[in-house]
Amino acid sequence: MKKPPATAFVALGALTLGLFVPATHAALTDSLKAGKLEFKSMNQLAFGPEGILFVADAKSAAIVALATGDTKPATTTAPVKALAVNETISALTGTKAEDIIIEDLAVNPISRQAYLAVTRGRGPHAVSLLVRTKADGQPELVSLDNMKFARAELTDAPADGSIGEGRRATRATSRSPTSSSPTAACSSPVFPTKNFPPRSV
């Protein structure tokens, strides 16, 4: 199943969550409330304005808008190079590199920092994490304990990851970065690693 384009995903997220530019021109993040946020899954990422990151949680049939606070403009246009992403993230999370699955990547157009939707582990005990790659190429975990966010659950969504109906129903599964899908070219950092297909600016 193909993912919708990032622009379509951002538009859907903004409409679903009621995010728009009010007549008073207040910041979009003013309507978001701080709290502890948990995900059942992170399947797609896309950046909107003001450093807002939209996250699709397919298992919860929800779209979440996160105020990352990452609004400081980048001082360089040079691509960030992160080596052996799976290994460095596994070291951060205390697990093995083969238990790290990178679900999606989005680059903040303001700061040019890359955000990765990561699944640690497999099966019912898998945990979803948000990881940010800094300017020096090193990843860091993004804390969701006290981040401003808005969340909307979609109505009439398929049951927990299923697609279609009846005998044609299938299960939506996470795609490992080692899959044989073609490499996409996008405005994102370069990740030269054997575990994660390189993406070039």
C-alpha positions as CSV (number, residue, x, y, z in Angstrom):
1,M,0.0,0.0,0.0
2,K,1.5,3.3,-1.1
3,K,1.8,6.1,1.4
4,P,0.1,9.4,0.5
5,P,2.4,12.2,-0.5
6,A,3.7,14.3,2.5
7,T,1.8,17.3,1.3
8,A,-1.5,15.4,1.3
9,F,-0.7,13.9,4.7
10,V,0.0,17.3,6.2
11,A,-3.3,18.7,4.7
12,L,-5.2,15.7,6.1
13,G,-3.6,16.1,9.5
14,A,-4.3,19.8,9.6
15,L,-8.0,19.4,8.6
16,T,-8.5,16.5,11.0
17,L,-7.0,18.3,14.0
18,G,-8.6,21.6,13.1
19,L,-5.3,23.4,12.7
20,F,-5.5,26.5,10.6
21,V,-4.2,30.1,10.6
22,P,-6.7,32.1,12.7
23,A,-7.8,35.6,11.9
24,T,-5.6,36.9,14.8
25,H,-2.5,35.2,13.3
26,A,-1.8,33.5,16.6
27,A,0.8,30.7,16.5
28,L,-0.6,27.4,15.4
29,T,1.0,25.7,18.4
30,D,-1.1,27.9,20.8
31,S,-4.0,25.4,20.4
32,L,-1.9,22.4,21.3
33,K,-1.8,21.2,24.9
34,A,1.2,19.8,26.8
35,G,1.1,16.3,28.2
36,K,2.6,12.8,28.0
37,L,2.0,11.1,24.7
38,E,2.1,7.5,23.8
39,F,2.0,5.8,20.4
40,K,0.9,2.3,19.5
41,S,2.8,2.8,16.2
42,M,4.5,5.4,14.2
43,N,4.0,4.8,10.5
44,Q,4.4,8.1,8.6
45,L,5.9,11.5,9.4
46,A,5.5,14.9,7.7
47,F,6.3,18.4,8.7
48,G,3.9,21.3,8.6
49,P,4.5,24.9,9.5
50,E,6.1,26.2,12.7
51,G,8.0,23.0,13.3
52,I,4.8,21.0,13.8
53,L,5.4,17.3,13.1
54,F,2.4,15.2,12.0
55,V,2.6,11.5,13.0
56,A,0.3,8.8,11.7
57,D,-0.5,6.0,14.2
58,A,-2.0,3.3,12.2
59,K,-2.7,0.9,15.1
60,S,-4.7,3.6,16.9
61,A,-6.2,5.0,13.6
62,A,-5.0,8.4,14.7
63,I,-3.1,11.5,13.5
64,V,-1.1,13.4,16.0
65,A,0.4,16.9,15.6
66,L,3.5,17.5,17.7
67,A,5.0,20.9,18.5
68,T,8.7,20.0,18.3
69,G,9.9,23.5,19.2
70,D,12.5,22.9,16.5
71,T,12.2,26.4,14.9
72,K,15.7,27.7,14.8
73,P,16.8,28.1,11.2
74,A,19.6,26.0,10.0
75,T,23.0,27.8,9.6
76,T,24.1,25.6,6.7
77,T,22.6,23.8,3.7
78,A,25.2,21.0,3.8
79,P,23.7,17.6,4.1
80,V,23.9,15.8,7.4
81,K,25.7,12.5,7.2
82,A,24.7,9.8,9.7
83,L,26.6,6.5,9.5
84,A,25.2,3.1,10.7
85,V,21.9,4.6,11.8
86,N,20.5,1.3,13.1
87,E,23.6,0.6,15.2
88,T,23.7,4.0,16.8
89,I,20.0,4.0,17.6
90,S,20.3,0.5,19.0
91,A,23.1,1.7,21.3
92,L,20.8,4.6,22.5
93,T,18.0,2.2,23.3
94,G,19.9,-0.8,24.6
95,T,19.0,-3.3,22.0
96,K,20.4,-5.0,19.0
97,A,20.7,-3.3,15.6
98,E,18.5,-6.0,14.0
99,D,15.7,-5.1,16.4
100,I,15.6,-1.5,15.1
101,I,13.1,-0.8,12.2
102,I,13.1,2.7,10.7
103,E,9.5,3.2,9.6
104,D,9.8,6.7,8.1
105,L,11.9,9.9,7.9
106,A,11.0,13.5,7.7
107,V,13.2,16.6,7.6
108,N,12.3,19.8,9.3
109,P,12.5,22.4,6.5
110,I,13.4,25.1,9.1
111,S,16.2,23.5,11.0
112,R,17.1,20.7,8.5
113,Q,17.2,18.2,11.3
114,A,15.9,14.8,10.4
115,Y,13.2,13.0,12.5
116,L,12.9,9.2,12.3
117,A,9.9,7.0,13.3
118,V,11.5,4.0,14.8
119,T,10.2,0.7,16.1
120,R,12.3,-1.1,18.7
121,G,11.7,-4.8,18.9
122,R,9.1,-6.9,17.1
123,G,5.7,-8.4,17.9
124,P,3.4,-7.3,20.7
125,H,6.2,-5.9,22.8
126,A,7.5,-3.6,20.1
127,V,7.9,0.1,21.2
128,S,7.6,3.2,19.0
129,L,10.2,5.9,19.4
130,L,10.8,9.3,17.8
131,V,14.5,9.9,17.0
132,R,16.1,13.2,15.9
133,T,19.4,13.3,14.0
134,K,21.4,16.4,15.0
135,A,23.7,18.5,12.9
136,D,26.7,16.3,13.8
137,G,24.9,13.2,12.5
138,Q,24.3,11.7,15.9
139,P,20.8,10.6,16.8
140,E,19.0,11.4,20.0
141,L,15.7,10.3,21.5
142,V,12.9,12.9,21.5
143,S,11.1,12.9,24.8
144,L,7.3,12.8,24.5
145,D,6.7,13.2,28.2
146,N,5.8,16.9,28.2
147,M,5.4,17.9,24.5
148,K,2.5,20.0,23.2
149,F,0.3,18.0,20.9
150,A,-3.2,17.5,19.4
151,R,-4.6,14.1,18.6
152,A,-7.5,13.0,16.5
153,E,-8.8,9.5,15.9
154,L,-10.2,8.7,12.5
155,T,-13.7,7.3,12.3
156,D,-14.6,4.2,10.3
157,A,-11.0,3.1,10.3
158,P,-10.0,-0.5,9.5
159,A,-9.4,-2.6,12.7
160,D,-5.9,-2.5,14.0
161,G,-3.8,-2.4,10.9
162,S,-6.2,-4.3,8.6
163,I,-6.8,-3.1,5.0
164,G,-9.8,-4.1,2.9
165,E,-12.8,-6.2,3.8
166,G,-13.8,-9.9,4.1
167,R,-11.6,-12.4,2.2
168,R,-9.7,-9.5,0.6
169,A,-8.6,-8.1,3.9
170,T,-4.9,-7.9,4.6
171,R,-2.7,-6.8,7.4
172,A,-0.7,-3.6,7.3
173,T,2.9,-4.5,8.3
174,S,5.9,-2.4,9.1
175,R,8.5,-2.2,6.4
176,S,12.1,-3.0,7.4
177,P,14.7,-0.6,6.1
178,T,16.5,-3.7,4.6
179,S,13.6,-4.3,2.2
180,S,14.2,-4.2,-1.5
181,S,12.1,-1.2,-2.2
182,P,13.6,1.5,-4.5
183,T,15.5,4.4,-2.8
184,A,13.6,7.6,-2.9
185,A,15.2,11.0,-3.6
186,C,14.0,13.7,-1.3
187,S,15.1,16.7,0.7
188,S,16.7,14.7,3.5
189,P,20.1,13.9,5.0
190,V,22.3,11.2,3.5
191,F,22.3,8.0,5.4
192,P,25.2,5.8,4.0
193,T,24.6,2.6,6.0
194,K,24.1,-1.1,5.1
195,N,20.9,-1.2,7.1
196,F,19.2,1.8,5.8
197,P,18.9,2.8,2.1
198,P,20.7,6.1,1.5
199,R,18.6,9.2,0.8
200,S,20.2,12.1,-0.9
201,V,19.4,15.8,-0.8
